[in-house]
């Protein structure tokens, strides 16, 4: 998500709007999300009540990325599990109004999804070179993008493709939108994933109408930085733990 050129101005305005709010502090250890192994190849869908997701582990996203602020009305559930070949994640996002790119592009990656409503997954297996990881994004319309990140080279490679599958759905009646991802484990790690494996990770939701200072930048593990992009802060990521 190469927002670096835009963020100095955006975050200056956002900081001014939030100046009365306290900057958060990252506590150690950071957040962890333990997910469990499933056999076979479950169907990817966006129904949290389906057999695919009923036994999945659950965590949530409700906190501002940078400040001591909680957004309970937009608290978003994230369900997850893994198989021998894939990581499955499902986001459940309550909304008031949707901020979308229309018409949906469909059928391929779409740049700058972070300028509208979106969920994001940052995943990496390298605990030494923590500035190398992968980024995945899904919009309510089903538009998506995946990128290979190398902050050491200021590289946000949009030509990289993970081979993932996605699905998204908007429930206008319930005012909830859903985004599901099936991510090949090999797209993150060359090492075999097994019980006990740990990946560095953060999960995000960007929500709201208007310019960025009026929008909500929510992190599963708040990164607690200001005057810079609050997402690309790998030193403050959490952990996904793979278990039986």
Helices and strands as residue ranges (DSSP letters): H 4-17, E 32-36, E 57-61, E 63-64, G 72-74, E 76-82, E 86-94, G 113-115, E 118-124, E 132-138, E 144-150, G 151-153, E 155-157, E 165-171, E 176-184, G 185-187, E 198-207, G 212-214, E 216-219, G 234-236, E 238-243
